[in-house]
Amino acid sequence: MSTPAPDHPVPLDSASGEPLHPAAREVLDAALSRGWADPRRLHRSGRDARLLLDNARAVLAEALDCRSDEVVLCSSGTDAVHRGLLGLARSRRRHGTAIVCSAVEHSAVRHAARWLGEERAVGVDRHGRVNVDAFLAAGQAPGVAVAALQHANHEVGTVQPVEALEPLRAAGVPVLVDACASAGRLPLPADGWSALAASAHKWGGPAGVGVLVVRRSARWEQPFPGDDRADHRETGFENVPAALAAAAALRAVLDERETEAARQRRLVDRVRAAAAALPDTEVVGDPDDRLPHLVTFSCLYVNGEAIVTELDRRGFGVASGSACTASTLEPSHVLAAMGALTHGNVRLSVGRDTTEADVEAFCAVLPEVVASLRADL
């Protein structure tokens, strides 16, 4: 007898995007009526919009432990990664066009590296963690413009040793940190980076807001066509209400981070144990030094698309394949770099609204789904 489906859909893919945080929704509703004008105009409505924009930037700076003038508002996390990485590289174009990164970076980094010139990927261990000595050596090799290392992996959750890259930055090689998966969930690294990228919809802010932090000590040049109405880093008309809502959401999640991270870690530990108990199933990523809300496992003899579809039919929304190329259902380059199983892959991530009952229901149905799909082979 099969386990009944839950009486409501259970979204378990918060790593792709969180629902709008209540704090963001409240601020967004108010800001839509006040922040619509051009913040560069001198009339009253323009001054109102400028005040809201400056406030958003100040709140983001406080939350990210940086200066307000180091915060660059972007259209997405991908835009922040591209703008940060290519801007650092442009300032060092006389040194070369190679970008050093880990083999498990998000595709946004890898695409930017290939567009610029050359990607030099440094291998990782079985948990997906880069070797610091190898990374430092690669970063100081001839022809390198910039290095990039994520704070925590977007597919398996493993935290990277970013602060250990401080010698690289001190030697003059700038380092971009992709913190899109970790901002709001983990304390960010204090050292080892020149620029840092984050994405508001990952922490419960509105989609369409990316944040780039460029340290004042870093050399950065605009890599894209300029804009007469903008400063030398930002381009286009800012979405003032969305920026303010993103800042409010980040402040709210930081206030509750310690408690919520502990709760989510307990839920994920339950899923990890349930997945590990399945025959021919591999739970990947560091079991301890990881994002609190995310777990990935791979089931041998099961098609990833099939397991996602069947779980969705049962009421559970999970991800599969590469987190950044899921629409193509290509094998994950992250799992391949780790030497892990790349098929029958499930990435599950709990959110602010995920309950213990939701997780228990998932753990009850998972063995049935995997067994039935294997029986159909």
C-alpha beads as a LAMMPS data file, in Angstrom:
LAMMPS data file: protein, C-alpha beads

377 atoms
376 bonds

1 atom types
1 bond types

-500.0 500.0 xlo xhi
-500.0 500.0 ylo yhi
-500.0 500.0 zlo zhi

Masses

1 110.0

Atoms # bond

1 1 1 0.000 0.000 0.000
2 1 1 1.491 3.309 -1.054
3 1 1 1.897 6.276 1.264
4 1 1 -0.842 8.882 0.629
5 1 1 0.210 12.176 -0.905
6 1 1 0.230 15.214 1.397
7 1 1 -2.904 17.368 1.374
8 1 1 -0.881 20.321 0.102
9 1 1 2.113 20.729 -2.244
10 1 1 5.432 20.512 -0.390
11 1 1 8.086 22.678 -2.079
12 1 1 11.550 21.338 -1.262
13 1 1 13.630 23.448 -3.634
14 1 1 14.357 26.597 -1.618
15 1 1 17.923 26.627 -2.983
16 1 1 16.455 27.743 -6.307
17 1 1 14.444 30.495 -4.662
18 1 1 12.659 31.266 -1.407
19 1 1 9.098 32.612 -1.232
20 1 1 9.002 36.324 -0.499
21 1 1 9.770 36.918 3.167
22 1 1 6.909 38.619 5.068
23 1 1 9.260 41.485 5.929
24 1 1 10.028 41.970 2.240
25 1 1 6.380 41.856 1.245
26 1 1 5.436 44.531 3.780
27 1 1 8.239 46.842 2.681
28 1 1 7.627 46.198 -1.023
29 1 1 3.971 47.161 -0.782
30 1 1 4.849 50.445 0.922
31 1 1 7.812 51.235 -1.345
32 1 1 5.839 50.729 -4.554
33 1 1 3.854 53.864 -3.808
34 1 1 6.891 55.945 -2.785
35 1 1 9.848 54.627 -4.743
36 1 1 8.603 54.733 -8.329
37 1 1 10.387 57.914 -9.421
38 1 1 13.849 58.407 -10.896
39 1 1 16.212 58.635 -7.889
40 1 1 18.479 60.989 -9.854
41 1 1 15.831 63.683 -10.248
42 1 1 15.735 66.698 -7.944
43 1 1 11.971 66.969 -7.542
44 1 1 10.224 65.656 -4.441
45 1 1 9.312 62.248 -5.858
46 1 1 12.881 61.776 -7.082
47 1 1 14.265 62.740 -3.682
48 1 1 11.901 60.247 -2.037
49 1 1 13.146 57.488 -4.322
50 1 1 16.781 58.467 -3.634
51 1 1 16.153 58.324 0.101
52 1 1 14.716 54.817 -0.191
53 1 1 17.565 53.680 -2.439
54 1 1 20.205 55.032 -0.072
55 1 1 18.441 53.344 2.818
56 1 1 18.399 50.016 0.953
57 1 1 22.085 50.302 0.201
58 1 1 22.885 51.151 3.833
59 1 1 20.912 48.181 5.179
60 1 1 22.545 45.812 2.678
61 1 1 25.980 47.154 3.595
62 1 1 25.363 46.627 7.306
63 1 1 24.063 43.104 6.697
64 1 1 27.016 42.212 4.464
65 1 1 29.543 43.946 6.747
66 1 1 30.831 46.404 4.168
67 1 1 30.602 50.088 3.277
68 1 1 27.582 51.530 1.484
69 1 1 29.751 52.769 -1.362
70 1 1 31.028 49.211 -1.905
71 1 1 27.506 47.908 -2.695
72 1 1 26.580 47.609 -6.370
73 1 1 22.955 46.774 -7.221
74 1 1 22.563 44.348 -10.129
75 1 1 19.707 42.656 -11.962
76 1 1 20.426 39.140 -10.608
77 1 1 23.009 36.976 -8.900
78 1 1 24.299 35.932 -12.311
79 1 1 24.697 39.576 -13.304
80 1 1 26.550 40.237 -10.048
81 1 1 28.922 37.330 -10.730
82 1 1 29.555 38.437 -14.313
83 1 1 29.944 42.113 -13.439
84 1 1 32.239 41.387 -10.510
85 1 1 34.403 38.802 -12.216
86 1 1 34.818 40.608 -15.532
87 1 1 35.333 43.995 -13.868
88 1 1 38.184 42.616 -11.753
89 1 1 39.656 40.890 -14.791
90 1 1 39.463 44.034 -16.926
91 1 1 41.547 45.934 -14.398
92 1 1 44.271 43.275 -14.828
93 1 1 44.082 42.674 -18.562
94 1 1 47.804 43.321 -18.970
95 1 1 48.426 40.246 -16.778
96 1 1 46.350 37.885 -18.928
97 1 1 42.825 36.619 -19.483
98 1 1 42.803 33.351 -17.533
99 1 1 40.385 32.860 -14.636
100 1 1 41.248 30.305 -11.974
101 1 1 38.268 28.671 -10.283
102 1 1 37.268 25.449 -8.591
103 1 1 35.916 22.637 -10.746
104 1 1 32.561 22.919 -8.951
105 1 1 31.823 26.611 -9.546
106 1 1 28.404 27.722 -10.730
107 1 1 28.030 27.863 -14.497
108 1 1 27.829 31.681 -14.306
109 1 1 31.513 31.734 -13.332
110 1 1 32.528 29.138 -15.885
111 1 1 30.681 30.877 -18.738
112 1 1 32.259 34.213 -17.842
113 1 1 35.721 32.647 -17.754
114 1 1 35.295 31.086 -21.172
115 1 1 33.836 34.295 -22.614
116 1 1 36.806 36.274 -21.311
117 1 1 39.543 33.885 -22.357
118 1 1 40.483 30.754 -20.430
119 1 1 39.065 28.761 -17.546
120 1 1 41.650 27.046 -15.322
121 1 1 39.731 24.710 -13.046
122 1 1 41.293 23.365 -9.846
123 1 1 40.115 19.936 -8.746
124 1 1 38.193 19.093 -5.579
125 1 1 38.058 16.197 -3.128
126 1 1 35.204 13.723 -2.714
127 1 1 33.227 16.266 -0.659
128 1 1 33.619 18.955 -3.314
129 1 1 36.200 21.049 -1.409
130 1 1 39.067 22.620 -3.298
131 1 1 42.709 22.027 -2.353
132 1 1 43.997 25.358 -1.003
133 1 1 47.655 24.830 -1.937
134 1 1 46.748 23.857 -5.494
135 1 1 44.408 26.840 -5.799
136 1 1 47.021 29.301 -4.513
137 1 1 49.604 27.918 -6.924
138 1 1 47.208 28.103 -9.867
139 1 1 46.199 31.643 -8.958
140 1 1 49.771 32.917 -9.051
141 1 1 50.689 31.264 -12.356
142 1 1 51.466 33.426 -15.406
143 1 1 48.524 34.697 -17.430
144 1 1 46.013 34.764 -14.569
145 1 1 43.760 37.804 -14.333
146 1 1 41.510 36.826 -11.434
147 1 1 40.475 33.881 -9.254
148 1 1 36.965 32.814 -8.273
149 1 1 35.829 30.549 -5.448
150 1 1 32.287 30.047 -4.197
151 1 1 31.584 30.339 -0.485
152 1 1 29.362 27.250 -0.423
153 1 1 28.417 24.897 -3.208
154 1 1 24.980 25.402 -4.697
155 1 1 24.424 21.678 -5.349
156 1 1 25.981 19.767 -2.464
157 1 1 26.323 22.482 0.198
158 1 1 30.035 22.078 0.970
159 1 1 31.663 25.226 2.380
160 1 1 34.892 26.341 0.728
161 1 1 38.022 27.680 2.541
162 1 1 37.707 31.235 1.188
163 1 1 39.613 32.932 3.999
164 1 1 42.645 30.756 3.219
165 1 1 42.966 32.663 -0.087
166 1 1 44.085 35.852 1.637
167 1 1 47.725 35.260 0.515
168 1 1 46.506 35.269 -3.073
169 1 1 44.714 38.569 -2.682
170 1 1 47.704 40.006 -0.813
171 1 1 49.907 39.014 -3.765
172 1 1 47.782 41.208 -6.037
173 1 1 45.492 38.591 -7.594
174 1 1 41.855 39.621 -6.974
175 1 1 39.383 36.987 -5.808
176 1 1 35.654 36.921 -6.536
177 1 1 33.487 34.978 -4.104
178 1 1 30.121 33.679 -5.260
179 1 1 28.020 33.821 -2.087
180 1 1 24.652 33.446 -3.802
181 1 1 23.952 30.146 -2.046
182 1 1 25.171 31.218 1.395
183 1 1 24.291 34.897 1.929
184 1 1 21.712 35.087 4.707
185 1 1 22.331 31.469 5.733
186 1 1 25.965 31.442 6.899
187 1 1 28.362 34.092 8.218
188 1 1 30.279 35.372 5.201
189 1 1 34.079 35.118 5.048
190 1 1 35.812 38.182 6.449
191 1 1 39.008 37.811 4.402
192 1 1 40.283 36.260 1.206
193 1 1 38.143 38.142 -1.320
194 1 1 38.082 41.325 -3.380
195 1 1 34.477 41.158 -4.613
196 1 1 31.454 39.156 -3.504
197 1 1 28.201 38.342 -5.316
198 1 1 24.807 37.553 -3.778
199 1 1 21.230 37.059 -4.957
200 1 1 18.167 38.394 -3.131
201 1 1 15.661 35.714 -4.143
202 1 1 17.838 33.110 -2.407
203 1 1 17.179 34.721 0.998
204 1 1 13.515 35.617 0.508
205 1 1 13.876 38.920 -1.290
206 1 1 12.253 39.646 -4.656
207 1 1 13.671 38.121 -7.819
208 1 1 15.596 40.478 -10.072
209 1 1 17.908 41.914 -7.400
210 1 1 21.555 40.928 -7.288
211 1 1 24.147 42.443 -4.992
212 1 1 27.810 42.897 -5.804
213 1 1 30.240 44.073 -3.131
214 1 1 33.513 45.492 -4.454
215 1 1 36.033 46.341 -1.757
216 1 1 37.443 49.858 -1.938
217 1 1 40.927 48.359 -2.023
218 1 1 40.107 46.338 -5.165
219 1 1 40.763 47.560 -8.690
220 1 1 37.621 47.183 -10.779
221 1 1 36.733 48.590 -14.203
222 1 1 33.363 48.611 -15.944
223 1 1 33.426 45.593 -18.313
224 1 1 30.232 46.509 -20.177
225 1 1 29.064 49.559 -22.147
226 1 1 28.595 52.585 -19.913
227 1 1 25.433 54.455 -19.071
228 1 1 25.210 58.252 -19.019
229 1 1 22.692 58.250 -16.169
230 1 1 24.564 55.854 -13.889
231 1 1 27.786 55.857 -11.930
232 1 1 30.828 53.935 -13.103
233 1 1 29.630 50.617 -11.600
234 1 1 25.862 50.471 -11.961
235 1 1 23.883 50.838 -15.159
236 1 1 20.226 51.435 -15.881
237 1 1 17.216 52.462 -13.823
238 1 1 17.289 50.905 -10.358
239 1 1 14.263 48.990 -9.075
240 1 1 14.050 50.980 -5.857
241 1 1 11.129 49.107 -4.228
242 1 1 12.718 45.730 -4.964
243 1 1 16.089 46.849 -3.605
244 1 1 14.468 48.051 -0.386
245 1 1 12.489 44.807 -0.041
246 1 1 15.656 42.764 -0.621
247 1 1 17.399 44.691 2.147
248 1 1 14.483 44.194 4.535
249 1 1 14.409 40.460 3.835
250 1 1 18.141 40.090 4.418
251 1 1 17.982 41.937 7.708
252 1 1 15.057 39.747 8.798
253 1 1 16.725 36.445 7.919
254 1 1 19.926 37.494 9.671
255 1 1 17.942 38.215 12.832
256 1 1 16.565 34.660 12.774
257 1 1 19.531 32.918 11.155
258 1 1 20.951 31.059 14.131
259 1 1 17.636 29.553 15.201
260 1 1 16.437 28.835 11.672
261 1 1 19.754 27.288 10.584
262 1 1 19.666 24.893 13.540
263 1 1 16.071 23.908 12.727
264 1 1 16.812 23.383 9.047
265 1 1 19.932 21.374 9.816
266 1 1 17.857 18.962 11.913
267 1 1 15.388 18.531 9.058
268 1 1 18.167 17.935 6.546
269 1 1 19.880 15.455 8.859
270 1 1 16.648 13.460 8.840
271 1 1 16.597 13.400 5.034
272 1 1 20.290 12.497 4.878
273 1 1 19.671 9.500 7.133
274 1 1 16.636 8.379 5.115
275 1 1 18.528 8.657 1.810
276 1 1 21.605 6.887 3.200
277 1 1 19.398 3.956 4.280
278 1 1 18.310 3.301 0.676
279 1 1 20.208 0.562 -1.180
280 1 1 22.715 1.760 -3.798
281 1 1 22.290 5.397 -2.830
282 1 1 25.078 7.919 -2.221
283 1 1 24.637 11.059 -0.090
284 1 1 27.171 13.622 -1.301
285 1 1 28.823 16.737 0.102
286 1 1 30.477 17.395 3.429
287 1 1 28.310 15.915 6.202
288 1 1 29.174 18.697 8.665
289 1 1 30.764 21.809 7.112
290 1 1 27.902 22.623 4.769
291 1 1 24.864 24.767 4.100
292 1 1 22.196 23.990 6.705
293 1 1 19.225 23.697 4.359
294 1 1 20.450 21.523 1.486
295 1 1 21.190 17.852 0.780
296 1 1 21.981 15.990 -2.439
297 1 1 21.893 12.242 -2.992
298 1 1 22.142 9.986 -6.025
299 1 1 20.275 6.716 -6.524
300 1 1 21.823 4.109 -8.777
301 1 1 19.551 2.541 -11.423
302 1 1 17.117 5.495 -11.310
303 1 1 16.660 8.235 -13.906
304 1 1 16.852 11.717 -12.369
305 1 1 13.998 13.140 -14.438
306 1 1 11.806 10.169 -13.538
307 1 1 12.382 10.504 -9.802
308 1 1 11.648 14.245 -9.870
309 1 1 8.470 13.663 -11.879
310 1 1 7.233 10.888 -9.608
311 1 1 7.992 12.851 -6.436
312 1 1 6.163 15.818 -7.910
313 1 1 3.169 13.581 -8.653
314 1 1 3.242 12.592 -4.987
315 1 1 3.247 16.272 -3.953
316 1 1 6.966 16.967 -3.360
317 1 1 8.921 19.497 -5.443
318 1 1 12.643 18.708 -5.633
319 1 1 15.452 19.411 -8.103
320 1 1 17.670 17.055 -10.077
321 1 1 20.699 17.133 -12.329
322 1 1 22.931 20.157 -12.319
323 1 1 21.373 22.939 -10.266
324 1 1 22.416 25.459 -12.917
325 1 1 21.648 23.415 -16.055
326 1 1 18.572 21.538 -14.860
327 1 1 16.511 22.624 -17.864
328 1 1 18.805 20.574 -20.090
329 1 1 18.895 17.620 -17.663
330 1 1 22.627 17.329 -18.297
331 1 1 24.738 15.377 -15.805
332 1 1 26.008 17.634 -13.041
333 1 1 29.555 18.903 -13.588
334 1 1 29.753 19.341 -9.802
335 1 1 29.070 15.678 -9.078
336 1 1 31.364 14.598 -11.926
337 1 1 34.219 16.681 -10.492
338 1 1 33.676 15.041 -7.101
339 1 1 33.702 11.541 -8.599
340 1 1 30.125 10.998 -7.383
341 1 1 27.181 9.369 -9.133
342 1 1 25.698 11.790 -11.661
343 1 1 22.430 9.997 -12.428
344 1 1 19.355 9.474 -10.268
345 1 1 20.298 12.697 -8.545
346 1 1 18.028 14.572 -6.122
347 1 1 18.759 17.965 -4.593
348 1 1 16.418 18.761 -1.737
349 1 1 16.442 22.078 0.121
350 1 1 14.152 23.034 2.983
351 1 1 12.874 26.540 3.534
352 1 1 11.443 28.854 6.115
353 1 1 7.991 27.242 5.810
354 1 1 9.113 23.583 5.681
355 1 1 7.792 21.642 8.670
356 1 1 8.904 18.457 10.388
357 1 1 5.713 16.821 9.124
358 1 1 6.633 17.744 5.546
359 1 1 10.029 16.109 5.921
360 1 1 8.635 12.990 7.587
361 1 1 6.127 12.623 4.753
362 1 1 8.938 12.901 2.206
363 1 1 11.072 10.335 4.024
364 1 1 8.099 7.949 4.062
365 1 1 7.430 8.204 0.325
366 1 1 11.045 8.257 -0.905
367 1 1 11.758 4.496 -0.558
368 1 1 8.516 3.673 -2.376
369 1 1 9.323 6.002 -5.268
370 1 1 12.869 4.703 -5.706
371 1 1 11.781 1.043 -5.451
372 1 1 8.953 1.455 -7.952
373 1 1 11.159 3.190 -10.495
374 1 1 13.834 0.512 -10.166
375 1 1 11.201 -2.178 -10.596
376 1 1 10.123 -0.618 -13.912
377 1 1 13.609 -0.886 -15.423

Bonds

1 1 1 2
2 1 2 3
3 1 3 4
4 1 4 5
5 1 5 6
6 1 6 7
7 1 7 8
8 1 8 9
9 1 9 10
10 1 10 11
11 1 11 12
12 1 12 13
13 1 13 14
14 1 14 15
15 1 15 16
16 1 16 17
17 1 17 18
18 1 18 19
19 1 19 20
20 1 20 21
21 1 21 22
22 1 22 23
23 1 23 24
24 1 24 25
25 1 25 26
26 1 26 27
27 1 27 28
28 1 28 29
29 1 29 30
30 1 30 31
31 1 31 32
32 1 32 33
33 1 33 34
34 1 34 35
35 1 35 36
36 1 36 37
37 1 37 38
38 1 38 39
39 1 39 40
40 1 40 41
41 1 41 42
42 1 42 43
43 1 43 44
44 1 44 45
45 1 45 46
46 1 46 47
47 1 47 48
48 1 48 49
49 1 49 50
50 1 50 51
51 1 51 52
52 1 52 53
53 1 53 54
54 1 54 55
55 1 55 56
56 1 56 57
57 1 57 58
58 1 58 59
59 1 59 60
60 1 60 61
61 1 61 62
62 1 62 63
63 1 63 64
64 1 64 65
65 1 65 66
66 1 66 67
67 1 67 68
68 1 68 69
69 1 69 70
70 1 70 71
71 1 71 72
72 1 72 73
73 1 73 74
74 1 74 75
75 1 75 76
76 1 76 77
77 1 77 78
78 1 78 79
79 1 79 80
80 1 80 81
81 1 81 82
82 1 82 83
83 1 83 84
84 1 84 85
85 1 85 86
86 1 86 87
87 1 87 88
88 1 88 89
89 1 89 90
90 1 90 91
91 1 91 92
92 1 92 93
93 1 93 94
94 1 94 95
95 1 95 96
96 1 96 97
97 1 97 98
98 1 98 99
99 1 99 100
100 1 100 101
101 1 101 102
102 1 102 103
103 1 103 104
104 1 104 105
105 1 105 106
106 1 106 107
107 1 107 108
108 1 108 109
109 1 109 110
110 1 110 111
111 1 111 112
112 1 112 113
113 1 113 114
114 1 114 115
115 1 115 116
116 1 116 117
117 1 117 118
118 1 118 119
119 1 119 120
120 1 120 121
121 1 121 122
122 1 122 123
123 1 123 124
124 1 124 125
125 1 125 126
126 1 126 127
127 1 127 128
128 1 128 129
129 1 129 130
130 1 130 131
131 1 131 132
132 1 132 133
133 1 133 134
134 1 134 135
135 1 135 136
136 1 136 137
137 1 137 138
138 1 138 139
139 1 139 140
140 1 140 141
141 1 141 142
142 1 142 143
143 1 143 144
144 1 144 145
145 1 145 146
146 1 146 147
147 1 147 148
148 1 148 149
149 1 149 150
150 1 150 151
151 1 151 152
152 1 152 153
153 1 153 154
154 1 154 155
155 1 155 156
156 1 156 157
157 1 157 158
158 1 158 159
159 1 159 160
160 1 160 161
161 1 161 162
162 1 162 163
163 1 163 164
164 1 164 165
165 1 165 166
166 1 166 167
167 1 167 168
168 1 168 169
169 1 169 170
170 1 170 171
171 1 171 172
172 1 172 173
173 1 173 174
174 1 174 175
175 1 175 176
176 1 176 177
177 1 177 178
178 1 178 179
179 1 179 180
180 1 180 181
181 1 181 182
182 1 182 183
183 1 183 184
184 1 184 185
185 1 185 186
186 1 186 187
187 1 187 188
188 1 188 189
189 1 189 190
190 1 190 191
191 1 191 192
192 1 192 193
193 1 193 194
194 1 194 195
195 1 195 196
196 1 196 197
197 1 197 198
198 1 198 199
199 1 199 200
200 1 200 201
201 1 201 202
202 1 202 203
203 1 203 204
204 1 204 205
205 1 205 206
206 1 206 207
207 1 207 208
208 1 208 209
209 1 209 210
210 1 210 211
211 1 211 212
212 1 212 213
213 1 213 214
214 1 214 215
215 1 215 216
216 1 216 217
217 1 217 218
218 1 218 219
219 1 219 220
220 1 220 221
221 1 221 222
222 1 222 223
223 1 223 224
224 1 224 225
225 1 225 226
226 1 226 227
227 1 227 228
228 1 228 229
229 1 229 230
230 1 230 231
231 1 231 232
232 1 232 233
233 1 233 234
234 1 234 235
235 1 235 236
236 1 236 237
237 1 237 238
238 1 238 239
239 1 239 240
240 1 240 241
241 1 241 242
242 1 242 243
243 1 243 244
244 1 244 245
245 1 245 246
246 1 246 247
247 1 247 248
248 1 248 249
249 1 249 250
250 1 250 251
251 1 251 252
252 1 252 253
253 1 253 254
254 1 254 255
255 1 255 256
256 1 256 257
257 1 257 258
258 1 258 259
259 1 259 260
260 1 260 261
261 1 261 262
262 1 262 263
263 1 263 264
264 1 264 265
265 1 265 266
266 1 266 267
267 1 267 268
268 1 268 269
269 1 269 270
270 1 270 271
271 1 271 272
272 1 272 273
273 1 273 274
274 1 274 275
275 1 275 276
276 1 276 277
277 1 277 278
278 1 278 279
279 1 279 280
280 1 280 281
281 1 281 282
282 1 282 283
283 1 283 284
284 1 284 285
285 1 285 286
286 1 286 287
287 1 287 288
288 1 288 289
289 1 289 290
290 1 290 291
291 1 291 292
292 1 292 293
293 1 293 294
294 1 294 295
295 1 295 296
296 1 296 297
297 1 297 298
298 1 298 299
299 1 299 300
300 1 300 301
301 1 301 302
302 1 302 303
303 1 303 304
304 1 304 305
305 1 305 306
306 1 306 307
307 1 307 308
308 1 308 309
309 1 309 310
310 1 310 311
311 1 311 312
312 1 312 313
313 1 313 314
314 1 314 315
315 1 315 316
316 1 316 317
317 1 317 318
318 1 318 319
319 1 319 320
320 1 320 321
321 1 321 322
322 1 322 323
323 1 323 324
324 1 324 325
325 1 325 326
326 1 326 327
327 1 327 328
328 1 328 329
329 1 329 330
330 1 330 331
331 1 331 332
332 1 332 333
333 1 333 334
334 1 334 335
335 1 335 336
336 1 336 337
337 1 337 338
338 1 338 339
339 1 339 340
340 1 340 341
341 1 341 342
342 1 342 343
343 1 343 344
344 1 344 345
345 1 345 346
346 1 346 347
347 1 347 348
348 1 348 349
349 1 349 350
350 1 350 351
351 1 351 352
352 1 352 353
353 1 353 354
354 1 354 355
355 1 355 356
356 1 356 357
357 1 357 358
358 1 358 359
359 1 359 360
360 1 360 361
361 1 361 362
362 1 362 363
363 1 363 364
364 1 364 365
365 1 365 366
366 1 366 367
367 1 367 368
368 1 368 369
369 1 369 370
370 1 370 371
371 1 371 372
372 1 372 373
373 1 373 374
374 1 374 375
375 1 375 376
376 1 376 377
